[in-house]
Amino acid sequence: MGASPWTATTRALFALMVVSWGANYLFVRVGLSYAAPLWLATLRAGVGAMGMAAFLLARRSPVKLDSRARRDALLLGVPNTAVFFGLWFAAARVVPAGQAAVVIYTFPVWVSLLSAPILHRRLSGLHWAAVALGLSGVVLVSEPWASGFSSAVSLALIELAVAPVSWALATVLFERRFRAEELAEVNVYQLVGGASVLLAASLLLEPTDLPTFTPTLWVTILWLGLIGSAFAYAVWFLLLGKIGGPDLSAYLLLVPVTALALSAVFLGERLVPVQGVGVAAVLLSIYVVAKAARGSVVPRTPGRDVTGHRRPAP
């Protein structure tokens, strides 16, 4: 048997990534006190793009993307960053940070579902059981009946439910379109594409809600952009190459756990018992989906651009 990829270094990097992503939910909550949702999302994506670009330049990574690939990466920034961040940040005004993290991290469940029609993966009975468990858990966590059908809360819950679906759709399309070694550079372009759309939406929908640039907001933006985006994604891509997606995804459940713990300590958020059951269901579904993916044979479809044309051979 070969040596385990989970060395002291990879464990430490994974722990830092989990804390970075888990803390994002607290910083979003804080940042919304000083910036409207679309503006905050724009600032996160823009600073994240600059941080990722600086990382690639420091690494002296050779440019691998042709003009068509850059175009596709920019386009995929719409579902992956603009729609995902926009809906998540809008919902975060109403939904507590820990609960938001649990719903967002149904992401692996949606990736599993969308992989069937887009990547032609066959889902097992275990997949379907995990999906049903995860969606049931989301209902318990969000408690739609507890809002008394308030329009604001209902809209926030819908936004939060759609956000991970958009993120998952983009992830599956990234896998269909790009090779693993291209993803670090692709991430820069998709962040630029997403930030551009978010900026246009901010100017159109929130023209008078300009951010109040206090020291707290600057710390929030720098965390979300540099630590929670550029650094965390750089670690993610590094670990993907060393450990692999299925094994790594199985432990993504630690992100909402971290977010729940941090929100309890710093924001005083608490779950009622039925929500605790829902959290357990979601976390178990994430783990089962990842383990089921690990044991499945995944055929790789020929690379095509997002318009459906076969991409040139590398």
N, C-alpha and C positions, 0 to 999 in steps of 0.2 A: 504494500500500500504506500502511496505517495504521502509526502508531508502535508499536513492540514494547512489550507490557506489562511486559517484563523490564527495568525501569529499575534504576539503582543502588540506589534505596530498596527496591524489591521484592526484589532479589537479596539485600540485606543482611537484610531481614526473613525471607526464606526460609532463609538460612543460620542465623540465630538460632533459628528454629523447629526446624530439623533437629538442631542441637546440643542444644536443650532436650529433644526427644523421644529422641534417641540416648542422652543422659546419664541418662534415666529408668531405664534398665536397670541401670546401676551403682548408682543410689540405691536401687532396690528391693532389690538384693542386700545393700547395706549396712544398709538399714532392717530387713531380716528378722533381723538379729542382735539387735534390740531390741524387735521386735513380731511377733506371729504374723501370718500372711498376711492373714486376713480383717480383723484390726484395722488393719493397715497400709493395706489397700485402703479401709477405711472412712474413715480419716483423710485419705487422699489425695482421695477423692471429696468429703468434707465441706469441706475447705479449698479445693478447686477450685471448688465451688459458691459459696462465699463470695467468692472472688476474681473469678469471672465476674460475680456480682451487683454487686460494687463497680465493675467495669469498665463495666457497663451503666448504672449510676447516674451515674458520672462522665461518660459519653457522653450522658447524658440521652436515652437511646433511648426512644421512646414505646412503651407496652405494646401489643402487637399480638395477643396470644393470648387467646382466649375460654376459658371454663371447660372446654369439651370438649377444646380443644387442649392446655391445661395438663395435663388428666388423661392424655391420650395421651403427652405428653412424659414425665410421671412413669412411666407404664407402660413406655415404651421404655428408660427408665433401667435396667430389669432386665437385658435382654440386652446393652445398650451399655456399662453400667458395672459392675453387680453381678456378672453372670456372667463378663464379660470380665476385669475386674480380679481377681476372686476366683480364677479358674482360672490366670491368668497368675502372680499372686503366689504361689499354692500351688506351681506348677511351678518357680518361680524358686529355691526352696530346694534343688533338685537340679540343674537344668539351668543351665549357665554363661550369664552375661548376654549375651554376643555371640551364642551359638547361639539363645537365646530370642528375641532381636530378629529374627533371620533368619526363624524360624518364624512369629512374630507378623505380620511384614510380608508374609506371603503373603495378607494381607488384601485387596489389590486383585484377586487371583485369585478369591477367594471372592465378592467383590462382583460380579465379572463373571458367575460361575456363577448366583448368586442373582437377578441382574437379569433373567435370561431368564424364569423363571416368575412373578416378582412384578411386574416392570415391563414385561414382554412385549417384551423386547429380543431380537433375533435374534443369536445368536453365530455368528461366521464360523469357517472352518477355522483361521484364525490364532489366534483365541481359544482353541479347543480344544487346539491344539498348545502354546500358552503355558501353559495349565492343566496339561497332562500334564508339561511340563518343570518347572514350579514344584513340583508334588507329588513328582516324582522327586527334585528337589533337597532337599526337606524330609526325605525318607528318608535321603539321604546325609548331611545335616547332623546329624540326630538319632542316626544309627547305632544303631538299636534292637538290633542283634545284638551290639553291644559291651558291653551291660550284663549279659550272661549271663542275660537274662530276670529280672533283679531286679524284684521287685514294686513297690518304691518308684520306681525309675527308669521302669518301664513305665507306672505311673500318672501320673507327672509328664509323660511324653511325650504321653499321651492328653489330659491337661489342657491342655497347651500347644497341641496340635493343634486342640482344640475352641474355645479362646479366640478366635482370629481369625475363626472361623466365626460365633460369636455377635456379635462386633463388626460383621462384614460384614452379617449379617442385620438388625441394628438400623439400620445405615447405609442399606440399601435401603428399609427401612420408613420411615425419616425422609424420604427423597427422595419416596416415594409419598405421604406424609401432609402434609408441610410445604413452604411456599415458601422460597426461598433467603433472603429478607430476614427470615424468622422464626427462622432457625437459631441465632443468637446467644442469643436469649432462651430458645429451646427447650433449649439446652445447660445453662442454669442448672437448669431443672426436671428434666431427665433425670439430672443429677448428684445432685440432691436425692433423686429416686426411687431411684437406685442406692445412694446412701449410706445411705438408710433400710433397704433390704433387707440391705445388708452389715452394718449395725449389729445388726439382728435376728439374722442368721446368726452374727455374732461372739459375741453373748450366748448363743446356743444351743449353738454348736459349740466355742467357745474361751472359756468363761466364766472359767476360771482363768488364762488366758494373757494377762493384762493387759499393755499396753506398758510398757516401762521408759523413762521420759521423761528421757533424757540429752540434753546439748547436740547430740550427733551425730544423735539421732533427730529433734530439733526442726528441725535444718537439713535433714534428709532430707524431713520432712513438708512443710516450707515450699517446698522445691524441687519436689517431686512435685505439690503442690497449686497453688502460685502460678505457678511458672515452667513446669513440665512439663505443667500442665493449663490454668489460666486464661490465662496469657500466650500459650502456644503455640496454643491453640484460637482465641484472639482474632485472632492473626496468620493462622491458617488460614482463618478466615471472611473476613478482609479480602482475602487473596490469591485466594480462590475467586471473589470478585466482580470482581477485576481481571484474572485470568489464565484462570480456568475450570478445572473439575475434571479433564478428561482431560490437559491439558498439565501441570497441577500434580502429578497422581498419577504421571506418568511419572518424576518425580524423587524420589518417596518412597523409592526404592531407596537414596538417600543416608542415610536414617535407620539401617538395619541396618549399613551400611558404617561410619557414625560410631560406633555401639554396639560393633562389632567392634574398631575402632581404640582406643576408650577402654578397653575391657575388656582389651585386650592391654597397654596402657600402665600402667593403674592396678591391674588385678587379675591380671596375668600370664597371662591365658588365651591358649591357642594352639590352632589348628586343625590336625588331621592332613590330609594331602593329599586324601583322599577327601571330607572335609568342605569343603575349599576348592573342590572341583569342585561340590559341592552348593550352596554359597553363590553361585557364579557362575551356576548354573542358576536359582536362585530370583531373583536380581537381574535376569537377562535376561528371565525370565517376567514380572516386574513391569513392566518397561519395555515389552515387547511388548503386554501386555494394555492398558496405558494408551494406547499408540499406536493399537492396533486400535479402542479405544473412541472415540478422537478422530475417526477416519474414518467412524464408523457414524452412521446417522440414529437418533436416540433419541426415540421418541414419548413424550409425557408423559401418563400416565394421569390421569383425573379424581381430585381429592383426596378421600380417604376417611379416616375415623378408623380406629384400629387394631381396632375391632370390626367393620369392614366397611361401616359406614354412610357414605353420601355426606356430606361436610362441607358446611356452609353456604357459599354464595358469599361471597368477601371483600367 
